[in-house]
Amino acid sequence: MRLGAKSQRKPGLCFGTDMLLKTLLITSLLSWVNCLENQSMTPEEKTNIRNQILEMFDHAYGSYMKYAYPADELMPLSCKGRVRCFLLVACAQVLNKLDEFDDAVKKAVRDVRLDNDVVVSVFETNIRVLGGLLGGHVMADLLRQRGERMQWYRDELLHMAVELGHRLIPAFNTSSGLPYPKVNLRYGILNPLSRTGTESDTCTACAGTMILEFAALSRLSGESVFEEHARKALDVLWERRQRGSDLVGTVINIHNGEWVRKDSGVGAGIDSYYEYLMKAYILLGDNTFLQRFNIHYSAIMKYISQPPLLLNVHMHNPTVSVRSWMDSLLAFFPGLQVLTGDLKPAIETHEMLYQVTKQHKFLPEAFTTEFRVHWGQHLLRPEFAESTYYLFKATGDPYYLRVGQSIVEKLNAFARVPCGFAAVQDVRTGTHEDRMDSFFLAEMFKYLYLLFSEKSQLPINMDNYIFTTEAHLLPVSLSTTQVTVQTNVTEAPVAHDEDLFTHSCPSTETLFPNNPSFAKTIRDGYKYLTGVGRTLSISLPLHDSGMEPVEFLKSMGISLTPLNDFTLGDSIGSKQHKGVFRVKLVAEVSQTIEEELVVPHAVQLISPPFLGRTVLTAGPAKFGMDLTKQEHGVKGTIVKASPYTACGPIENAAEVKGRIALALRGDCMFAAKARWLQQAGAGGVIFIDHREGSNSEETPLFQMVGDGDSTEDIALPLVFLFSREGAVLTSALEEHHNVDVLLLPKERQLGQDKSENPVSMNIKLRLREEGGSEDRAAPGATLELVLEDEEELSGKQQSPHQQVCTQGRTGPCSTDSPQALNSKPEPGTNP
């Protein structure tokens, strides 16, 4: 296929293929553009970006106050509030918005009441609400002492924090000292009205992320009970670590201290446990926490860190990875490594994460080791911005300012909506989700603003504070405020190698002695990890009679090589080509299947009145019965599980036995639900998404995964429906009571015409030098893209072989088929 210099579509060319190849060509050219990432940033540029961040904060916070207050969070698509029992406070003061901060404190004091009959997450309430109250109090007290503002303030936020602390304390009433995951703010745990207290498990981070807030509360209030409970929980986790590997698991039983999930990593479920060990040492000055962190950190770097990757392993067999994907919460870890003084792996992992954001615009909630999307949701999480801030402060490298600039630009381009900023339901489609979590306001804007600010531009000296995991500020001076607490005891560990930073925070003078390019030399090895952004020297079909386009391309960073600078060999012989620029691209078309392609499954309603006409697109599971090997699928009558989340013993086991159970996603792992339902005798499970409005047309399918342990014991057929498809099924059950369904791969649904099965293709582009050997091209059909002078094309006629048209996922395309432009790919597959 030959495209003229103006890239005009020629008659007879398949429109869909033409557009695809044009897109590929443009994408390839853009990927060769030399970016400005390593250039320094002028003070004017930093000021402009800082002002842009302030405007973004005003848009987000103003929308919250206009449409959601006094609710806890904003729903930015529906422009209304959501109550989740969190509290937004202690953010505006860092952004120098002191009037807004004063007003926010007054509103919190006036409107917030904690004596509510509501069940809350102990972990989330601690880091968001208690941390917010404490951070707000610290700042309000500082402003009051300066005598300029807040003269009305009488420690109201601290009094609220003490009240909340006492309402959380009942959660620690367990035989082990590990807290329950939930507590009723009015009735606690044991009261019959509490509606909680039946849980037996909690995550490691949930139990191990209390010490900063609880210790600060004790030292500010003089009541030691809070710090004592938090220390006790950390003691238990330390004692229960795997002594051979010094790793901890992800989920632990709060009564007997046995590990429920034994996979170990630095992401979801464990992340802030490690963070709080290091930060507890910084805040409280207790060497016990540093010793424990150093022992854990050595184990992490030995088993989990595979630069630039951080992969989960089994705590008892840490040489084996338990999964081939990573979650976005681990993006905090490079920042923690900066605090530790271990810069090289921090730079490596951060660069890997940055490359993933280049490929997908945002960090997907989970992505594979090949950097493909595993779970496409993006909740506007701030961890990547947090690590970017820490790395810039440690290195002074302007590269990280450019990274921060890209975060700002992508938030405005892809997440901004009229009523704030909306989470992304799937990074592959860009579809928005109606949520703007409180951590977005509390953390994201804070880290971005600080990244582009000088010390003189801030109302406080940041060196005097430590960030909590929710980016609330606590003063390190608390280490000198003593309360009588039972001290932790860490047994003498096996000798570990100690370095310069084992007992101190790192010094940039020692890390980078007259070597400002240190970080770049590390990054360069990972710059093209995902294949995005590679810079190549190419040639283009332009003549020196018109240098304007050449200069334009050079200004874009595209390096042009005149052919008269070297001799080309061809069939005519050696020939000088004065002033001619040429590029040749070879595109290989192969009928192959993309790795980890999700095979769409179906829930087909076969009982009257549906009779197979209603087919719901479903996602498969990586465990349980393999439905692709069941010739006729699995048939059964559906019934709702009770409890609907199926995260405990099934109360209607008699009804579930032998039937296909419906279970709501959330509260526990898919594997845990499957085991409870299998134990109850279910013949299969249909999981239904708990996120309102999700559907298979807008969100690509994913494969459900296990819990990190072996799932060989699960033999049930398992499929997943998004919320909209699930509503069709539950409505049918409510209306007709007896509904039979068939679970099977979608391509084998009853009544399916086999000729409709689509053919998938991968298209790969590869550069080949002009005059290069043809045998270096990969075997198989190729599409050759050559940019040439239009005069050269004028005398040529198009060969019939150049009229390329392939059958894609939407069926065959043709030159007169308008459907090729508007049709959508099969949900859950890559277009």
C-alpha positions in Angstrom: 0.0 0.0 0.0 1.4 3.4 -1.0 0.3 6.6 0.6 1.1 9.9 -1.2 2.9 12.8 0.5 -0.5 14.2 1.4 -1.7 10.8 2.7 -4.8 11.0 0.6 -7.0 7.9 0.5 -7.0 6.3 -2.9 -10.1 4.9 -4.6 -10.8 1.3 -3.9 -8.9 1.2 -0.6 -10.8 -0.3 2.3 -11.7 2.7 4.4 -11.3 1.0 7.8 -7.8 -0.3 6.9 -6.8 3.0 5.4 -7.8 4.9 8.6 -6.1 2.3 10.8 -2.8 2.5 8.9 -2.9 6.3 8.8 -3.4 6.2 12.6 -0.5 3.8 13.0 1.7 6.0 10.8 0.8 9.2 12.8 1.2 7.3 16.1 4.6 6.1 14.9 5.7 9.6 14.0 4.5 11.0 17.3 6.4 8.3 19.2 9.6 9.5 17.5 9.3 13.0 18.8 12.0 14.0 21.2 10.3 15.2 24.4 11.4 18.1 26.6 11.4 16.0 29.8 15.0 16.6 30.7 14.9 20.4 30.1 15.0 22.7 33.1 11.8 24.5 34.0 11.8 28.3 34.3 10.4 30.0 37.4 7.6 31.5 35.1 6.7 28.0 34.0 6.5 26.7 37.6 4.4 29.7 38.6 2.0 29.1 35.7 1.6 25.4 36.6 1.2 26.2 40.3 -1.6 28.6 39.4 -3.2 26.0 37.2 -3.1 23.6 40.1 -4.8 26.2 42.4 -7.5 26.7 39.7 -8.0 22.9 39.5 -8.4 22.7 43.3 -10.8 25.6 43.3 -12.9 23.8 40.6 -12.9 20.5 42.5 -13.3 21.9 46.1 -15.8 24.5 44.9 -17.9 21.9 43.2 -17.9 19.8 46.3 -19.0 22.8 48.4 -21.7 23.8 45.9 -23.1 20.4 45.1 -22.2 18.0 47.8 -21.6 19.6 51.2 -22.3 18.5 53.9 -22.1 15.1 52.4 -18.7 13.4 52.5 -17.8 13.2 48.9 -18.9 14.6 45.5 -20.5 12.6 42.7 -19.1 14.7 39.8 -21.3 13.3 37.0 -24.6 13.6 38.8 -23.5 16.8 40.7 -24.6 15.6 44.1 -23.2 14.4 47.3 -22.4 10.9 48.7 -22.3 10.1 52.4 -19.4 7.9 53.4 -18.6 9.2 56.9 -15.3 10.8 55.9 -14.2 14.4 56.5 -12.6 16.9 54.2 -10.3 19.2 56.2 -6.6 20.2 56.4 -6.0 20.6 52.7 -6.5 24.2 51.9 -3.9 25.5 54.3 -1.0 23.9 52.5 -2.1 25.5 49.2 -1.9 28.9 51.0 -5.7 29.3 50.9 -6.0 30.4 54.6 -9.4 32.0 54.3 -10.8 28.8 52.9 -9.1 26.8 55.6 -10.6 29.0 58.4 -14.0 28.6 56.8 -13.6 24.8 56.5 -12.7 24.5 60.2 -15.7 26.5 61.2 -18.0 24.4 59.1 -16.5 21.1 60.5 -17.0 22.3 64.1 -20.5 23.5 63.4 -21.8 20.6 61.2 -19.9 17.4 62.0 -21.4 15.0 64.6 -19.7 11.7 65.5 -22.5 10.1 67.5 -24.0 8.4 64.5 -25.5 4.9 64.2 -23.3 4.0 61.2 -20.9 1.2 60.6 -17.5 2.5 59.3 -14.2 1.1 58.3 -11.7 1.5 61.2 -8.8 1.9 58.8 -10.5 4.5 56.5 -12.0 6.5 59.4 -8.6 6.6 61.0 -6.6 7.8 58.1 -9.3 10.1 56.6 -11.3 11.5 59.5 -9.0 11.2 62.5 -6.0 12.2 60.4 -7.9 15.1 59.0 -9.0 16.4 62.4 -5.5 16.1 63.8 -3.9 17.8 60.8 -6.5 20.5 60.9 -5.9 21.1 64.6 -2.1 21.3 64.1 -2.5 23.9 61.4 -5.2 25.9 63.2 -3.1 26.0 66.4 -0.1 27.1 64.4 -2.0 30.0 62.8 -3.5 31.0 66.1 -0.1 31.1 67.7 1.2 33.4 65.0 -1.5 35.8 66.0 -2.7 36.5 62.4 -5.7 34.2 62.1 -7.9 31.7 63.9 -8.0 33.7 67.1 -11.4 32.2 67.7 -10.1 28.6 67.7 -10.2 26.7 71.1 -8.9 23.3 70.1 -12.3 22.2 68.9 -10.9 19.8 66.2 -8.7 18.2 68.9 -11.7 17.6 71.1 -13.5 16.0 68.1 -10.5 13.9 67.4 -10.4 12.6 71.0 -14.1 11.7 70.8 -13.6 9.9 67.5 -10.6 8.0 69.0 -12.8 6.7 71.8 -15.4 5.6 69.3 -12.8 3.6 67.4 -11.2 2.0 70.5 -13.9 -0.8 70.9 -12.6 -2.2 67.6 -9.5 -3.3 69.4 -11.4 -5.6 71.8 -10.1 -8.8 70.3 -8.1 -11.7 71.8 -5.1 -10.8 69.7 -5.1 -7.0 69.9 -5.7 -6.7 66.2 -8.7 -4.4 65.5 -12.0 -5.4 63.9 -12.2 -4.0 60.4 -15.4 -2.2 61.1 -17.1 -0.5 64.1 -20.4 1.2 64.8 -19.6 4.8 65.9 -22.6 4.8 68.3 -22.8 1.2 69.5 -19.3 -0.1 69.1 -18.8 -3.8 68.5 -20.5 -5.9 71.2 -23.9 -4.1 71.4 -26.7 -6.1 69.6 -27.5 -2.9 67.7 -24.0 -2.5 66.3 -24.6 -4.6 63.1 -20.9 -5.6 63.1 -18.5 -7.7 65.1 -19.0 -10.9 63.1 -15.9 -10.3 61.0 -12.9 -12.5 61.6 -10.3 -11.1 59.2 -8.6 -7.8 58.4 -5.9 -6.7 56.1 -2.3 -6.1 57.2 -2.5 -2.5 56.3 -5.8 -2.1 58.0 -4.4 -3.2 61.3 -0.9 -1.7 60.8 -1.9 1.8 59.7 -3.0 3.3 63.1 0.2 4.3 64.8 0.7 7.8 63.4 -2.8 9.1 64.1 -3.2 7.2 67.4 0.2 8.2 68.7 -0.3 11.8 67.7 -3.7 11.8 69.4 -2.2 10.4 72.6 0.6 13.0 72.6 -1.6 15.9 71.8 -4.3 14.9 74.3 -2.2 13.3 77.0 -4.3 10.1 76.9 -2.0 7.1 76.3 -4.7 4.6 75.5 -4.7 5.3 71.8 -0.9 4.9 71.2 -0.9 1.7 73.4 -3.5 0.0 71.2 -1.8 1.0 68.0 1.6 -0.3 69.3 0.0 -3.6 70.3 -1.4 -4.1 66.8 2.0 -3.6 65.3 3.5 -5.9 67.8 1.2 -8.7 66.7 1.9 -8.2 63.1 5.6 -8.2 63.8 5.4 -11.4 65.8 3.3 -13.1 63.1 5.7 -12.4 60.3 7.2 -15.4 58.5 10.5 -15.8 60.4 12.3 -17.4 57.4 11.5 -14.7 54.9 10.7 -11.7 57.3 7.6 -11.1 55.1 4.0 -10.7 56.1 0.8 -11.8 54.4 -2.1 -9.7 53.1 -5.0 -10.8 55.3 -4.9 -12.1 58.9 -7.4 -13.5 61.4 -8.0 -10.9 64.2 -8.7 -13.6 66.8 -6.0 -16.2 66.5 -3.4 -14.2 64.4 -3.3 -16.9 61.6 -2.6 -15.7 58.1 -5.6 -16.0 55.8 -4.0 -14.8 52.6 -0.3 -15.5 52.4 0.7 -13.5 49.4 3.1 -10.8 50.2 3.9 -7.6 48.3 4.0 -3.8 48.8 0.7 -2.9 47.2 -3.0 -3.3 48.2 -3.5 -4.9 51.6 0.0 -4.3 53.0 1.3 -1.0 51.6 0.9 1.5 54.4 2.0 -1.0 57.1 5.5 -0.7 55.8 5.0 3.1 55.3 3.9 3.5 58.9 6.9 1.6 60.4 9.3 4.0 58.8 7.2 7.1 59.5 6.6 6.1 63.1 10.3 6.2 63.6 10.5 9.6 62.0 7.5 11.0 64.0 8.2 9.3 67.4 11.9 8.7 67.4 11.5 5.1 68.5 14.3 2.8 67.1 12.0 -0.2 67.4 10.1 0.9 64.4 13.2 1.6 62.4 14.7 -1.8 63.2 11.5 -3.6 62.1 11.3 -1.6 59.0 14.9 -2.3 58.0 14.4 -6.0 58.5 11.2 -6.0 56.4 12.9 -3.8 53.8 15.8 -6.2 53.3 13.3 -9.0 52.7 11.3 -6.8 50.2 14.4 -6.0 48.2 15.5 -9.7 48.3 12.2 -11.3 47.3 9.6 -8.8 46.0 11.7 -6.2 44.2 12.6 -7.3 40.7 13.6 -3.9 39.3 11.8 -2.1 38.0 8.9 -4.5 39.0 7.5 -5.2 42.5 5.8 -8.6 42.4 3.8 -10.4 45.0 5.3 -13.6 46.4 4.2 -16.3 48.8 5.4 -15.4 52.3 6.4 -19.0 53.0 8.0 -19.6 49.6 9.2 -16.1 48.5 11.2 -17.2 45.5 8.0 -17.8 43.5 5.8 -15.0 42.3 2.1 -15.6 42.9 0.7 -13.4 40.2 1.8 -11.7 37.0 0.2 -8.3 37.7 0.8 -5.3 39.9 -1.7 -2.9 41.5 -1.5 0.9 41.3 -1.2 1.3 45.1 2.4 0.2 45.0 3.1 3.6 43.3 3.7 5.0 46.8 6.7 2.8 47.3 9.4 4.8 45.4 8.5 7.7 47.7 9.0 5.5 50.7 12.4 4.4 49.3 13.4 8.0 49.0 12.8 8.4 52.8 14.8 5.2 53.3 17.7 6.6 51.2 17.6 3.9 48.6 17.3 6.0 45.5 18.3 3.7 42.6 15.4 1.3 42.9 13.1 4.2 43.6 14.1 5.8 40.3 13.7 2.5 38.5 10.2 1.7 39.7 9.0 5.3 39.3 10.2 5.3 35.7 8.4 2.1 35.0 5.2 3.6 36.4 5.7 6.8 34.3 6.0 4.7 31.2 2.8 2.9 32.0 1.0 6.3 32.4 2.3 7.3 29.0 0.8 4.2 27.5 -2.6 4.3 29.3 -2.9 8.0 30.2 -3.3 7.0 33.9 -2.1 4.1 36.0 -4.7 1.3 35.7 -5.9 -0.1 39.0 -3.9 -3.2 38.0 -1.5 -3.9 35.1 0.5 -7.0 34.0 4.2 -7.4 34.0 4.0 -6.8 30.2 2.3 -3.4 31.1 -1.1 -4.3 29.7 -4.3 -3.4 31.5 -5.4 -6.1 34.0 -8.0 -3.9 35.7 -8.7 -0.7 33.9 -10.3 1.4 36.6 -8.5 4.6 37.7 -9.8 6.3 40.9 -7.6 9.5 40.6 -5.2 7.9 43.1 -2.4 10.2 44.2 0.4 7.7 44.9 2.3 8.3 41.7 2.2 12.1 42.2 3.4 11.5 45.8 6.5 9.5 44.7 7.2 12.1 42.0 7.2 14.9 44.7 9.6 12.9 46.9 12.0 12.1 44.0 12.1 15.7 42.9 12.9 16.8 46.5 15.6 14.2 46.7 17.3 14.8 43.3 16.4 18.3 42.2 16.1 16.8 38.8 13.7 18.9 36.6 12.6 15.7 34.9 10.3 15.1 37.8 8.7 18.6 37.3 7.9 17.5 33.7 6.4 14.3 35.1 4.3 16.4 37.4 3.3 18.7 34.5 2.1 15.6 32.6 -0.1 14.6 35.6 -1.7 18.0 35.6 -2.3 18.0 31.9 -3.9 14.5 31.9 -6.2 15.3 34.8 -7.5 18.3 32.9 -7.7 16.6 29.6 -9.2 13.2 30.6 -10.8 13.6 34.1 -12.1 17.1 34.3 -15.9 17.4 34.1 -18.3 20.4 34.8 -18.8 19.4 38.4 -15.2 18.5 39.4 -13.0 15.6 38.4 -14.4 12.2 37.7 -12.7 8.8 38.2 -12.1 6.8 35.0 -14.1 3.6 34.8 -11.6 2.1 32.3 -8.4 3.7 31.0 -8.9 1.8 27.7 -12.2 3.6 26.9 -11.9 6.8 29.0 -15.4 6.3 30.3 -16.0 8.3 33.5 -17.2 7.0 36.8 -19.5 9.1 39.1 -17.0 9.4 42.0 -14.4 11.8 43.2 -12.9 10.3 46.4 -11.9 12.5 49.3 -8.2 11.4 48.9 -8.1 13.2 45.5 -8.7 16.6 47.3 -6.7 15.7 50.4 -3.6 14.4 48.6 -3.4 14.9 44.8 -3.5 18.7 44.8 -1.3 18.9 47.9 1.6 16.9 46.3 1.3 18.7 43.0 1.3 22.1 44.5 4.3 21.3 46.7 6.1 19.9 43.7 6.1 23.3 42.0 6.6 25.5 45.1 9.7 26.9 46.7 10.0 26.9 50.4 9.5 30.7 50.5 6.1 30.3 48.8 4.6 28.0 51.5 2.9 29.1 54.7 4.8 26.5 56.8 8.2 24.8 56.8 7.5 21.3 55.4 10.7 19.9 56.9 9.0 20.1 60.3 6.2 17.7 59.4 5.6 14.2 58.3 2.9 13.2 55.9 0.4 10.5 57.0 -0.7 8.1 54.3 -3.6 10.4 53.5 -1.2 13.4 53.3 -2.3 15.0 56.6 0.6 16.8 58.3 1.8 15.9 61.8 4.7 17.7 63.5 7.9 15.8 64.1 8.2 17.7 67.3 5.8 15.1 68.8 8.9 12.9 69.3 9.7 15.2 72.3 6.2 15.0 73.7 6.2 12.0 76.1 3.3 9.9 77.3 3.6 6.8 79.4 3.0 3.9 77.1 4.1 0.3 77.2 7.1 0.1 74.9 7.6 -2.3 72.1 10.3 -4.9 72.2 12.0 -6.2 69.1 14.1 -9.2 69.7 17.7 -9.1 68.5 17.6 -9.8 64.8 20.0 -11.7 62.7 22.8 -9.3 61.8 21.8 -7.2 58.7 24.2 -5.1 56.7 23.9 -1.5 57.7 24.7 1.4 55.5 25.0 5.2 55.9 21.2 5.6 56.1 20.3 2.8 58.5 19.7 5.2 61.4 19.2 8.5 59.6 17.3 10.2 56.9 19.2 10.5 53.6 21.2 13.6 52.7 21.1 14.8 49.1 24.7 16.1 49.4 25.9 12.6 50.1 23.6 10.9 47.6 24.5 13.3 44.7 27.9 14.8 45.2 28.3 17.1 42.2 26.3 14.7 40.1 23.0 16.2 39.0 22.6 13.6 36.2 22.6 10.7 38.6 18.9 10.0 38.2 19.0 10.2 34.4 21.7 7.6 34.1 19.4 5.2 36.0 16.2 6.2 34.1 17.7 5.8 30.7 17.8 2.0 31.0 14.0 1.9 31.4 13.0 4.8 29.2 11.4 2.6 26.5 10.2 -0.2 28.8 6.7 -0.2 27.4 7.7 0.6 23.8 6.2 4.1 24.0 8.2 7.2 23.1 11.2 5.6 21.4 13.3 8.2 19.4 14.5 7.0 16.0 16.4 8.7 13.2 14.3 8.5 10.1 14.1 9.9 6.6 11.1 11.5 4.9 10.1 12.3 1.2 10.8 16.0 1.2 13.0 18.0 -1.1 15.4 20.8 -0.1 13.5 23.1 -2.6 11.0 23.6 0.3 12.8 23.5 3.6 9.9 24.8 5.6 8.4 21.3 6.3 11.9 20.0 7.1 12.4 22.7 9.7 8.9 22.0 11.0 9.7 18.3 11.5 13.0 19.2 13.1 11.2 21.5 15.5 9.1 18.5 16.5 12.2 16.6 17.4 12.3 14.4 14.3 15.8 13.8 13.1 16.1 14.0 9.3 19.0 12.4 7.4 19.6 13.7 3.8 20.3 10.7 1.5 23.2 12.5 -0.2 25.1 12.1 3.1 25.5 8.4 2.2 25.3 6.1 -0.7 22.4 3.8 -1.2 22.7 0.5 -3.0 19.9 -0.6 -5.2 19.2 -2.6 -8.4 20.6 0.2 -10.5 23.8 0.4 -8.5 25.3 3.0 -6.3 23.5 6.3 -6.7 23.7 9.7 -5.1 20.3 11.1 -4.0 20.8 14.8 -3.4 18.3 16.4 -1.1 15.9 13.5 -0.9 14.5 12.2 2.4 12.7 8.9 2.5 11.2 6.6 5.0 10.0 3.0 4.5 7.8 1.2 7.1 7.0 -2.4 7.0 3.7 -3.5 8.7 3.3 -7.2 9.4 -0.2 -8.5 9.5 -0.5 -11.8 11.3 -3.5 -13.8 12.5 -2.5 -14.2 16.1 -4.2 -14.0 19.4 -3.2 -11.3 21.9 -1.8 -12.7 25.1 -4.2 -12.8 27.9 -7.1 -12.0 25.6 -10.3 -12.2 27.7 -12.7 -14.7 26.1 -16.2 -13.3 26.4 -18.7 -15.6 28.2 -22.4 -15.4 28.3 -25.3 -15.8 30.7 -28.1 -17.0 28.4 -31.7 -17.0 29.8 -33.3 -20.1 28.4 -36.5 -20.6 30.4 -39.8 -19.1 29.2 -40.5 -16.4 28.2 -36.8 -15.7 27.2 -36.1 -19.0 25.4 -32.5 -18.0 24.7 -33.2 -14.6 23.2 -31.7 -12.7 26.1 -28.0 -13.1 26.2 -25.9 -11.2 28.8 -22.1 -10.7 28.1 -20.1 -12.0 31.0 -16.5 -12.1 32.0 -14.7 -15.4 32.9 -12.5 -16.4 35.9 -9.0 -17.7 35.9 -10.0 -20.3 38.5 -12.9 -22.7 38.9 -14.4 -24.8 36.1 -13.1 -24.0 32.6 -16.3 -23.3 30.7 -14.5 -23.4 27.4 -14.0 -27.1 27.9 -17.7 -27.8 28.6 -19.2 -28.6 25.3 -22.8 -27.6 26.2 -22.0 -25.2 29.0 -23.6 -25.4 32.5 -27.3 -25.1 33.0 -29.1 -24.2 36.2 -31.8 -22.2 38.1 -30.6 -18.9 39.6 -31.1 -17.9 43.2 -29.8 -14.9 45.2 -27.3 -15.8 47.9 -27.9 -14.6 51.5 -25.9 -12.6 52.5 -25.8 -11.2 49.0 -22.1 -10.5 49.2 -21.4 -14.2 50.1 -18.5 -13.2 52.3 -19.6 -15.5 55.2 -21.6 -18.7 55.8 -24.5 -18.9 53.4 -27.8 -18.5 55.3 -30.0 -19.9 52.6 -27.9 -22.9 51.8 -31.0 -25.1 51.2 -32.1 -22.8 48.4 -28.7 -22.4 47.0 -27.9 -26.1 46.8 -27.7 -27.4 43.3 -28.5 -23.9 41.8 -26.5 -21.1 40.3 -26.1 -18.5 43.0 -26.1 -14.7 42.4 -23.6 -12.9 44.6 -22.7 -9.2 44.8 -19.1 -8.1 44.2 -17.3 -6.4 47.1 -16.3 -6.8 50.8 -14.1 -9.9 50.1 -12.3 -11.7 47.3 -14.0 -13.6 44.5 -12.3 -16.8 45.7 -13.7 -16.4 49.2 -17.2 -16.0 47.9 -16.8 -19.0 45.7 -15.6 -21.1 48.6 -18.6 -20.2 50.8 -21.0 -20.9 48.0 -19.4 -24.1 47.0 -19.5 -25.2 50.6 -23.3 -24.5 50.5 -23.7 -26.8 47.5 -24.1 -24.2 44.7 -23.8 -25.5 41.2 -22.3 -22.3 39.9 -21.9 -18.6 40.7 -22.7 -15.4 38.8 -21.0 -12.4 40.4 -22.6 -9.0 39.8 -20.7 -5.8 39.9 -21.6 -3.4 42.8 -20.6 -0.3 40.9 -23.8 1.3 39.7 -24.1 1.8 36.0 -21.2 -0.3 34.9 -21.8 -2.3 31.7 -20.0 -4.4 29.1 -20.6 -2.0 26.3 -18.5 0.8 27.9 -16.1 -1.3 30.1 -13.8 -4.0 28.7 -14.2 -7.4 30.3 -11.6 -8.7 32.8 -10.8 -12.2 34.1 -11.5 -12.7 37.8 -8.4 -13.8 39.7 -8.0 -15.8 42.9 -6.7 -14.6 46.3 -3.0 -15.4 45.9 -3.3 -18.9 47.4 -4.1 -22.0 45.5 -7.6 -22.1 44.0 -7.5 -25.7 42.9 -10.2 -26.5 45.5 -12.7 -24.4 43.7 -14.5 -26.4 41.0 -17.6 -24.2 40.4 -18.2 -22.5 37.1 -17.9 -18.7 37.7 -18.8 -15.7 35.6 -19.0 -12.0 36.2 -21.7 -9.5 35.0 -21.4 -5.8 35.1 -24.1 -3.9 37.0 -26.4 -3.1 34.0 -26.4 -6.7 32.8 -26.8 -8.0 36.4 -29.9 -5.8 36.8 -31.5 -7.5 33.8 -30.9 -10.9 35.5 -32.2 -9.8 38.9 -35.2 -8.1 37.4 -36.0 -11.3 35.5 -35.7 -13.3 38.8 -38.0 -10.9 40.7 -40.7 -11.0 37.9 -40.6 -14.7 37.0 -39.2 -16.4 40.2 -37.9 -19.5 38.3 -35.3 -18.5 35.8 -33.0 -21.0 34.1 -29.7 -19.9 32.6 -26.9 -21.3 30.6 -23.3 -20.4 31.4 -20.9 -20.8 28.4 -18.5 -19.0 26.1 -20.3 -16.4 24.2 -19.3 -17.8 20.8 -21.1 -21.0 21.7 -24.4 -19.5 22.8 -27.6 -21.2 21.6 -28.6 -20.0 18.2 -25.2 -18.5 17.4 -24.2 -18.6 13.7 -20.7 -20.0 13.6 -19.9 -17.9 10.5 -20.2 -14.8 12.7 -17.2 -15.6 14.8 -14.7 -12.7 14.3 -11.1 -13.0 13.2 -8.6 -11.0 15.3 -5.4 -9.5 13.9 -2.3 -7.9 15.4 -0.5 -5.3 13.3 3.1 -4.6 14.0 5.2 -1.8 12.5 8.9 -2.2 12.0 11.5 0.1 10.4 13.6 -1.3 7.6 16.5 0.7 6.1 16.2 1.7 2.4 18.0 -1.0 0.5 18.0 -3.3 3.4 17.7 -7.0 2.9 14.1 -8.3 2.5 14.9 -11.5 4.3 15.3 -9.6 7.5 11.5 -8.9 7.4 9.4 -11.3 9.4 7.6 -14.0 7.4 4.0 -13.6 6.5 1.9 -11.1 4.7 3.2 -7.5 4.9 1.8 -4.1 4.3 4.5 -1.7 3.0 4.0 2.0 3.8 6.3 4.3 1.7 6.1 8.1 1.8 7.1 9.4 -1.6 7.0 12.5 -3.7 3.6 13.0 -5.4 5.3 13.3 -8.8 6.7 9.9 -8.2 3.2 8.5 -7.6 1.6 10.3 -10.6 2.6 7.7 -13.2 1.9 4.7 -11.1 -1.3 2.7 -11.0 -2.5 0.9 -7.9 -2.1 -2.9 -8.0 -5.1 -5.0 -7.1 -3.0 -6.5 -4.4 -2.9 -3.1 -2.7 -6.6 -3.1 -2.1 -6.3 -4.6 1.3 -9.5 -5.4 3.3 -9.6 -7.6 6.3 -12.5 -9.0 8.3 -12.3 -7.4 11.8 -14.2 -7.8 15.0 -17.3 -6.0 13.6 -17.5 -8.2 10.5 -16.2 -7.7 6.9 -15.5 -4.2 5.8 -16.0 -2.9 2.3 -15.5 0.2 0.3 -19.2 1.1 0.3 -20.0 0.0 3.9 -20.6 3.0 6.2 -20.9 0.5 9.2 -17.1 0.2 9.2 -16.8 3.7 10.6 -19.4 3.6 13.3 -19.4 0.0 14.5 -18.0 -0.9 18.0 -15.6 -3.8 18.8 -16.9 -6.7 20.8 -17.1 -5.6 24.4 -14.2 -6.8 26.5 -11.8 -7.1 23.5 -9.1 -4.8 22.1 -10.2 -3.1 18.9 
